[in-house]
């Protein structure tokens, strides 16, 4: 298949509906108007929980960590340290050059949405909170609809540098972060994944606060050849599919024999998987394509801008250097996407649904703000002011002209 044919068939994911959007807008307005009382109402309505105090005591977080096994503690600490080391290595640094400088400062207060309910996602805690901590954010606030007494998500919050944790979820928690309530102070930016209601809420509050991105269902593009381990590829497909029923995989190869071999392994192994029902439904979203040239492959990858790209091919190095748009690129057998979900180092909070063409994965620099500092010497000013005055007159901004001119007349 050539790239143009693929582009015509490709569609982005969109599960937005009018009713959901109206519900989210109503929740946001209610929280803005009624603060904690609205937050309590929706927590009881959607989560079946009555909450008097949304703040989770630090002692509870500490106890959650202390009650983990040594293996679990060590895993969390290793992941945290690898994320911190990577984020520190890519952190922007101040620039100074004579009469100009460019300086960075951490955001003061940010909010992180951590999915909860029946599932636990300590990895999402670390992937979102540790970059903020490395940036130097003063107040790192987490909201999560997690109501169990002690669990590994709370343990991850304890070691990640989070300063405040609140038991709240859904669009109402996003609204609380964006506008503040009696219990939760307003933040400057909201990050983290969530369901479609969380995504819709983030989209609606953007502009009043910053957000990281609007994340859709997870996706991966695998490009493989006959040097790949087909069993490992099958498990890569399962790992993607078990995220949720809307996750999708693009499996591309130069030969139908390769695709058939991978499919054979999928058929052989699928019955052994823990989340078989989710995987089977998700596999309906898969796209298997034979690619007739390297140029078409790269055009397709850069057009989709997949959340994850996995290259397991004899020419993987050459191919990877020509990928421009992707959330993250994984090269070779020993860099499966699953290692990136947990411990590789870069954050797994990545753009989906073609948004990688204009955005990037969450990182330390998303928690920095910056500005230029200009301090010209008299000689420099006099050498460039005439150009500024000429354009100011042309634009009809005469006070600008006088502001410039008065400094050269005296």
C-alpha positions in Angstrom: 0.0 0.0 0.0 1.3 3.5 -0.8 1.1 6.4 1.6 -1.7 8.3 -0.2 -4.0 5.3 -0.1 -3.3 4.8 3.6 -4.0 8.5 4.4 -7.4 8.3 2.7 -8.4 5.3 4.9 -6.9 6.7 8.1 -9.3 8.3 10.6 -8.6 9.9 14.0 -10.4 8.8 17.1 -13.3 10.9 18.3 -15.8 9.8 20.9 -17.1 13.3 21.7 -20.9 13.5 21.8 -23.1 16.5 22.5 -24.6 15.0 25.7 -21.2 14.3 27.3 -19.9 17.8 26.4 -23.1 19.4 27.9 -22.7 17.3 31.1 -19.1 18.3 31.5 -19.9 22.0 31.0 -22.6 21.7 33.6 -20.3 20.1 36.1 -17.6 22.7 35.5 -20.1 25.6 36.1 -21.5 23.9 39.2 -18.0 23.5 40.7 -17.2 27.1 39.9 -20.4 28.3 41.5 -20.8 25.8 44.4 -17.2 24.8 45.2 -16.8 21.9 47.7 -20.5 21.2 47.9 -20.6 20.4 44.1 -17.5 18.4 44.4 -19.0 16.3 47.2 -22.2 15.8 45.2 -20.5 14.5 42.1 -18.1 12.3 44.1 -21.2 10.6 45.7 -23.1 10.5 42.4 -20.3 9.1 40.2 -18.0 7.3 42.6 -20.5 6.2 45.3 -18.4 7.7 48.0 -19.3 10.2 50.7 -16.2 12.4 51.4 -16.1 15.0 54.2 -12.4 15.8 53.8 -10.9 15.6 50.4 -7.3 15.9 51.6 -5.4 12.6 51.9 -3.2 12.8 55.0 0.5 12.5 54.4 0.7 9.8 57.0 -1.7 7.7 54.9 0.7 8.1 51.9 3.7 7.2 54.0 2.0 4.1 55.5 1.0 3.0 52.0 4.7 3.1 51.0 5.9 1.4 54.2 3.5 -1.5 53.8 4.8 -2.4 50.3 7.0 -5.4 49.9 10.7 -4.7 49.4 10.4 -5.7 45.8 7.7 -3.1 45.2 9.5 -0.4 47.1 12.7 -1.0 45.1 10.8 -1.0 41.8 9.2 2.4 42.6 12.5 3.9 43.7 14.3 2.7 40.6 11.6 4.0 38.3 11.6 7.4 40.1 15.4 7.7 39.9 15.6 6.8 36.2 12.9 9.3 35.4 14.6 12.0 37.5 18.0 11.4 35.9 16.6 11.6 32.4 14.5 14.7 33.1 17.5 16.5 34.7 19.6 15.7 31.6 17.1 17.5 29.2 16.1 20.4 31.5 16.5 23.8 29.9 19.2 26.0 31.3 19.4 29.8 31.4 21.2 31.5 28.5 23.3 34.6 28.9 25.0 36.5 26.0 26.1 40.1 26.6 23.0 42.4 26.5 20.6 39.5 26.3 19.6 36.6 28.5 16.9 34.0 28.6 15.8 32.7 31.9 13.6 29.8 33.1 11.5 29.5 36.3 9.4 26.6 37.6 5.6 27.0 37.6 4.4 27.7 41.2 1.5 25.2 41.5 0.5 22.4 39.2 -2.2 19.7 39.3 -1.9 16.1 38.2 -4.9 13.9 37.4 -4.2 10.3 38.4 -6.8 7.7 37.1 -8.2 5.5 39.8 -11.4 3.7 40.6 -10.9 -0.1 40.3 -7.4 0.2 38.7 -4.1 1.4 40.2 -1.6 3.4 38.1 1.5 4.2 40.2 3.4 4.6 36.9 1.2 7.5 35.9 2.0 9.2 39.2 5.8 8.9 38.7 5.7 9.8 35.0 3.8 13.0 35.7 5.0 14.1 39.1 8.7 13.5 38.9 9.3 15.8 35.9 7.5 18.5 37.9 9.6 17.9 40.9 12.8 18.1 38.8 11.6 21.4 37.4 11.4 22.7 40.9 7.6 23.2 41.1 6.7 24.4 44.6 3.2 22.8 44.9 2.5 19.6 43.1 -1.1 18.7 43.7 -2.7 15.3 42.8 -6.3 14.4 42.4 -7.3 10.8 42.1 -10.6 8.9 42.6 -8.8 6.3 44.7 -10.8 5.4 47.9 -9.0 2.4 49.3 -7.2 2.8 52.5 -3.7 2.0 51.3 -2.4 1.1 47.9 0.6 1.4 45.6 -0.7 4.6 43.9 -0.7 6.4 47.2 2.8 5.0 47.8 4.0 6.4 44.5 2.5 9.8 45.4 4.5 9.7 48.6 7.9 9.2 47.0 7.3 11.3 43.8 7.5 14.7 45.4 3.7 15.4 45.5 2.9 18.0 48.1 -0.9 17.6 48.3 -3.3 14.7 47.4 -7.1 14.9 47.2 -9.6 12.2 46.8 -11.5 13.4 43.8 -11.9 12.4 40.2 -13.7 13.1 36.9 -14.6 16.4 35.3 -15.4 17.8 38.8 -11.8 17.3 39.9 -10.4 19.0 36.8 -12.8 21.9 37.5 -11.6 22.1 41.1 -8.0 22.3 40.0 -8.8 24.9 37.4 -10.9 27.3 39.5 -10.3 26.3 43.1 -12.7 25.3 45.9 -12.6 25.7 49.6 -10.5 22.6 49.9 -8.4 22.7 46.7 -6.5 25.8 45.7 -6.4 26.8 42.0 -3.4 25.5 40.0 -1.5 27.0 37.1 -1.4 23.9 34.9 -3.2 20.5 34.8 -1.5 17.4 33.5 -2.3 13.7 33.4 -4.4 11.2 31.5 -8.1 10.3 32.2 -11.3 9.1 30.6 -13.2 11.1 28.0 -14.9 13.2 30.6 -11.6 14.2 32.1 -10.2 15.0 28.6 -13.3 17.1 27.7 -13.0 19.0 31.0 -9.3 19.7 30.4 -10.2 21.0 26.9 -12.8 23.3 28.4 -10.7 24.8 31.1 -7.7 25.4 28.8 -7.0 29.1 28.7 -8.0 29.6 32.3 -5.2 27.2 33.2 -2.5 25.5 31.1 -2.8 21.8 30.2 -0.4 19.2 28.9 -2.5 17.7 26.1 -5.8 16.1 25.3 -4.9 12.4 25.3 -6.9 9.9 23.4 -6.8 6.0 23.3 -3.3 4.5 23.3 -1.7 3.6 20.0 1.4 1.9 18.5 2.9 1.5 15.1 5.1 -1.5 14.7 7.4 -1.9 11.7 9.0 -5.4 11.6 10.8 -7.7 9.2 11.9 -11.3 9.2 14.7 -10.6 11.8 12.1 -9.8 14.4 11.0 -12.2 17.2 7.4 -12.9 16.1 6.4 -14.1 19.6 7.7 -10.9 21.2 5.9 -8.9 18.6 2.6 -10.7 19.4 3.1 -9.8 23.1 3.8 -6.2 22.0 0.4 -6.2 20.2 -1.3 -7.7 23.3 0.4 -5.1 25.6 -1.1 -2.3 23.5 -4.5 -4.0 23.2 -5.0 -4.5 26.9 -5.0 -0.8 27.6 -8.6 -0.5 26.6 -11.0 -1.5 23.9 -10.3 1.6 21.8 -6.5 1.1 21.8 -5.1 0.4 18.3 -2.1 -1.1 16.6 -0.6 -0.5 13.2 1.5 -3.4 12.1 3.5 -2.6 9.0 5.9 -4.9 7.1 7.4 -5.3 3.6 6.2 -8.9 3.3 2.8 -10.6 3.8 4.8 -13.6 5.2 5.9 -11.4 8.2 2.4 -10.2 8.9 1.0 -13.8 8.6 3.7 -15.0 11.0 2.8 -12.4 13.6 -0.9 -13.1 13.2 -0.2 -16.8 13.7 1.5 -16.1 17.0 -1.4 -13.8 18.1 -3.9 -16.5 17.4 -1.8 -19.1 19.2 -1.3 -17.0 22.4 -4.4 -14.9 22.8 -6.3 -17.5 24.8 -3.5 -17.4 27.5 -3.8 -13.6 28.2 -5.3 -12.3 31.4 -7.4 -9.5 29.8 -8.6 -11.6 26.9 -12.0 -9.9 26.5 -10.5 -6.4 26.3 -7.7 -7.6 24.0 -10.0 -9.3 21.6 -12.2 -6.2 21.2 -9.2 -3.9 20.9 -7.7 -6.1 18.2 -10.7 -5.1 16.0 -9.0 -1.7 15.7 -5.8 -3.2 14.4 -4.4 -2.2 10.9 -2.1 -4.6 9.2 -0.4 -3.2 6.0 2.2 -4.3 3.5 4.4 -1.3 2.7 6.0 -1.2 -0.7 8.8 1.3 -0.1 10.8 3.0 2.7 9.5 6.4 1.5 5.9 5.3 2.0 6.7 3.9 5.4 8.2 7.2 6.6 5.4 9.2 5.1 2.8 7.1 6.9 4.6 7.3 10.2 5.1 11.0 10.0 1.5 11.5 8.9 0.0 9.5 11.8 2.6 10.7 14.4 1.9 7.7 16.5 2.0 7.8 20.3 4.5 4.9 20.1 6.6 3.7 17.2 8.5 0.4 17.5 11.1 -0.5 14.9 12.3 -4.1 14.9 13.9 -4.4 11.6 17.4 -5.0 10.2 17.7 -1.3 9.2 16.1 0.1 12.3 18.8 2.7 12.9 18.4 4.2 9.4 14.7 4.2 9.6 14.5 5.8 13.1 16.7 8.8 12.1 14.1 9.8 9.5 11.1 9.7 11.9 10.1 13.3 12.6 6.7 13.1 14.3 6.0 10.6 17.1 5.4 10.5 20.8 8.3 8.1 21.4 10.4 5.8 19.2 11.5 2.4 20.5 14.3 0.7 18.6 15.1 -3.0 18.6 14.1 -6.1 20.5 15.2 -4.9 23.9 13.3 -1.6 23.7 9.7 -2.7 23.8 7.0 -0.1 24.4 6.2 -1.7 27.7 9.6 -0.8 29.1 8.8 2.9 28.2 5.5 2.6 30.2 7.4 2.0 33.3 11.2 2.4 33.7 13.1 3.6 30.6 13.2 7.2 31.8 11.2 9.5 29.4 7.6 10.1 30.5 4.9 7.8 29.1 2.5 10.7 28.9 2.6 11.1 25.2 0.5 12.8 22.4 -2.0 10.5 20.6 -4.5 10.8 17.8 -2.1 12.6 15.4 -1.4 15.4 17.8 2.3 14.4 17.8 2.5 16.4 14.6 2.4 19.6 16.8 3.1 18.5 20.3 5.4 16.3 22.4 5.5 14.0 25.4 5.3 15.5 28.9 8.7 16.5 30.2 10.4 18.7 32.8 10.4 21.7 30.5 6.6 21.7 30.4 6.7 22.8 34.0 9.0 25.8 33.3 8.1 29.2 32.2 10.6 31.5 30.6 11.2 35.1 29.5 13.8 37.2 27.8 15.8 39.9 29.6 17.1 42.8 27.5 19.6 45.4 28.7 21.0 47.3 25.8 24.0 49.6 26.0 23.7 53.2 24.7 25.9 52.4 21.6 23.8 49.4 20.7 20.6 51.4 21.1 21.8 54.2 18.9 22.9 51.8 16.2 19.4 50.1 15.9 16.9 52.7 17.0 16.4 54.3 13.5 15.1 51.0 12.1 12.6 50.8 14.9 11.5 54.4 14.4 11.0 53.8 10.7 8.7 50.9 11.2 6.8 52.6 14.1 6.0 55.5 11.8 4.9 53.1 9.1 2.6 51.3 11.5 1.1 54.6 12.7 2.2 54.0 16.3 3.5 57.5 17.0 3.9 57.2 20.7 6.2 54.2 20.0 8.2 56.5 17.7 8.5 59.2 20.3 9.4 56.7 23.0 12.3 55.7 20.7 13.2 59.1 19.4 13.4 60.9 22.7 16.3 58.7 23.7 18.4 59.7 20.7 17.5 63.5 20.8 19.0 64.2 24.2 
